[in-house]
Amino acid sequence: MPDLTRALIAVAVGGAWVLALWYLGLYTHPAVLSWQRLARLRGLADRRPLGDRLGDRLPLLRRVQEETDVGRLLAIAARGESPTGWLLRTAAYAGFALTAVLAVDELAVVSGQRPVLPPAAGLVAAAGIALLAYVRLRARAAERQRALGRAVTDSLPHLAVMTFHHRVPVSEALLIFARCQRDRTLHELLSGDSWRPLVDRHAGGGPRSTALEYERIGQAYGVPMFSALGSAVRRVTERGLAGQDVYTGLARASYGERLAAARVAAAQAKTLIVVPMGLMIVPVLVLIGAPLVASLAGIFSR
């Protein structure tokens, strides 16, 4: 067979050369380049990363990016560390686990015994540590998402009362009631600008309003109640609908969903309770039936 190494190298170099020329814009029309430069100067260009722009076209890719975006999970979980720091710390823990397994095998070999664990066990332990760290981060982010959703839902009736005379803005009223809640998750999010980096990364710049900011927070943090609140604020401010009707209607629908979820959980709990109760009868049946079975076995053994 002929040696294809040089041909593959030539194809790779040629492809890289074409991609470099395309990236530099040598194949783009000068008018398009002028428009792109003007859009960047005016702030009209989409400055999001290439992966985010591709995610808008491919929903599956967007889902995978959201699930594996450590920076987004850290922001949702309110962790102050950077994605690089989290990855380095997780890699260090995984390296310690791998080193511990290899050290145990090395001590066994030095003492003249067979290795206790195979070398692949070290890789499995390191992968398990990394997976456990990711699952823990994801669980904390999901818990904070649920807490934010519950906090916004509980604030809706108060918003309807507070904004009845249109003297207090919705953003200020929501911040006031978030400060009064026992769970400080919503207040910690709205009291500062810690949410802006994640929201700006997903939505970019442009004009800002209370409704738009709430909708962007809901999309970036994965909290549907924020998006619903932004839509409600938009209906009140732009369409002139009565705030008390919009907010109370949204609260009624949200509480109805929570009630339905609670009923489903209660029905599932009843089914789960039946299983251990049924298993409790097994020892009783054994105690009652064991003497009978022993007597019958003695009779038939004669």
N, C-alpha and C positions, 0 to 999 in steps of 0.2 A: 504493500500500500504506500502511496506517496506521502511524504511528510507535509502535513498541513500547518505546521507551527508558524512558519513565516507568513503564510497566507492569512491565518487568523490574526497575527500581530499587525499585518498591514491593514486588515479590515478594521481592527480596533482603533488603530491610530487614525485612519481615515474618518471613522465615525466620530472620534473625539474632535478632530479638526473641523468637521462640519458643524458639530454642536457648538464649538467655540465661536465659529463665524456667525451662527444663528444667534447666540447669546449676545454677541457684540452688536448685532443689528445690521450686519453688512448685507443681508438679504431683504431687509425691510425698506419699503419705499420712503424717500426723504420726507414726504408729507405726513406719513404715519409717525415717523420719528419726531417731527415738529409738534404734532398733536400730543404725543405722549409726554414730551418735555413740558409743554404748556399745561397739561393736566397735572403733572407733578408739582409745578410751581403754584398752581391755583388750588391745590389740595383736592382735586377731583379724581385722581388715580386711586386705584385699589392697592393699598400698601400691605395687604395681608400676605403671609407666606404662600408659597406655591402649593403646599399641601392643603391649606385652608381653601384656596380657590378651586382646587381639584375636588375637594370634599363637597362643594356646592353642586358639582356636576354628577358625582358618584355618591349616592347616599350610603352605600355599604362602606366605602372608604372613609366617609365622614364618621360613621359609627365606630369604625375601628380606631380612628384618630382620637375620638372622644374617650374611648375606653382605655387607651394606652397613653393618653396625654398626662404625664405626671405633673406638669406645671398646673394644669387645670384642676386636677384632683387636690393638689396642695392648696390652691387658692380657695376651692370650695370648702375644704376641711379647715381653713384658717390656720394653716401651718406656715410659720414665718420663714422657713428655710427655702432655699432655691432648689429647682429640680436637679442641678448638678450636685449640690450638697447631699440631697436625698439619695441620688444614685451612688455617690461615692460612699456614703455611710452604709447603704445596703450591700454594696460590693465588698466593703470591709468585713461586714458580718458574715457574708457568704464565704469570703476567703478564710476567716477564722474557723468556720465549720469545716471547710475542706482541709485546712491545716491540721485540725484536731484529729480528723479521721485518719489522715496519712501518718500523723505522729503515733497514733495507737498501733497502726500496722508496722511502723518502723521499730517501735519498742518490742513488739512481738518477734520480729525477725532478728533483732539484736540479741534477744534472750534465747534464741534457738528454737522458737516455736513457729507454728504456721500463722500467717496473718489472720487476725480476728475477722476483719471485714474486707471485702474485695475493694479494689481501687475505685470501682464505679460507685461505691457507696458514698465516697467523698463528693463526687459530682451530684449525686442525688440529694445529699444533705445541703450542699450549697444552693442548688436549685430550689429546694424546699424553703430555705431561709428567705431567698429572694421573693418567692411566690407568697410566703406568709406576710412579708412586709407590704407587698402590693395589695393583698387582700385586706390587711388591716387598714391601709390608707383608703382604700375604696369603701370599706365599711364606715369609716369615720366620715367620709365625704357624703355618703348616702344618708347617714344619720343627721348630718347638718342640713341637708336638703329637706328632709322631712320636718325638721324643727323650723326651718324658715317658712315652709308651706303652712304649717300649723299656726305660726305666729301671724302671718299675713291674714289667714282666715279668721282668727280670733279678733283681729283689729278692724275688720270690715264694718260691723255694727257701730263701733265707736266713730269710725270715719263718717258714716252717714249722719250721726248726730253732730259731730264737730264741724262739719262742712255744710251744715244746713243753711246758714246765712251767708255763706261764701266770704267769710271774714278771715278764715284760717286756711292757708294752702294745704293741699292733700299731703305734700311731702312733710310739712311741719307737723301736721296732725298725726301722721303715721309715726314720726320720730317720737312724739310725746307719748303715744300709747305703747310704743316699743320699749320706752324707758320704764313704763309701769309694769311690764310683764315680768313674771318670775324667771322665765328663760331669757337670758340676755343675748341670744344669738342674733336676733333681728336688730337690736340696738347696736351691737358691735359692728354689724355690717353697714348700717346706715349712718352711724355717727361720724365716720371718717371717709376717706377716699380710697380705702383698701380694695374696693370692688372695681375701681376704674381701670387698672391695668388689664384685667381679664376681659372686661367689657369692651374696652377700646381695641384689644387684640382681635376680638371676634367680630366687632361691628365697624371698626374704623372710626373716623372722625365724622364731621358733619354737624348740623344744628342739633341742639339738645333741648329737650323739654321733659317735664316730669313723666308724662305718659311714655315717651320714647325711652327714657332711662329705665323705667320699670320693665318695659318689654325686653330691653337689651339685657338687663340683669336676669330676667327669667330665662332667656335663651342661653346666656353664657353660663349660668350656674345650674341650669337644669331644674328650675323651680317653676312649674306651670302656673302657680298662683300669682307670681309676680307678673307674668305675661297677661294673665286674666285681669289683674289690677290695672296694668297699663292700658288695656283695652277699655276698661270701665272709666278710667280717668279721661281717655280720649273721647268717649261718648259724652261725658259730662261737659268737658271744656270746648269741644269742637262742634258737637251737635246740639248742645244746649239742653240735654235731658236732665231731669231732676236727680241730684246726687243721692238723695235718700232712697229713691226707688232703685237706682242702678246698684248701689253698694249693698243694700239689703237683699236685693234679688240675687246678687253674686254670693252673698253670705248664705242665703237659703239653699242655693244649689250646692255650695261647697259642703255645708253641713249635711245635706242629703247624701252626698257621695261618701262622707265619713261614716254616716249611719249605715249605709248599705255595706260598706267595707267591714264595719263592726259586726253586723248581722252575719255576714259570711264567715268571719273569724269565729264567731260564737257557734255557728253550726259546725264548723270544722273542729272546734274544741270538743263538742259533744261526741263526735265520732272518735276523736283521739282518746277520750276518757273511757270509752267502751272497751278498748283494747286492753289496757292494764286491769280493768275490772274483770274481764274475761280470763285473763291470765291468773288472777288471784284464785279462781275456782279450781285451777289445776292442782295445786297442793292439797286442797280439801278432798278432791276426788282421789288423789293418790293415797291419802291417809285412810279414807273410807274403803277403797277398793283393794288396798294391799293385803289386809287379812283375808278377805274373801278369795283373792287370787292364790294366796299361800295355802288356804285350806283346800281349794280345788286341786291345786298342784299336788298336795299330799295324798288326796284321795285317788287321783289317777295314777300316781306313782306306785301304788300298791297293786 
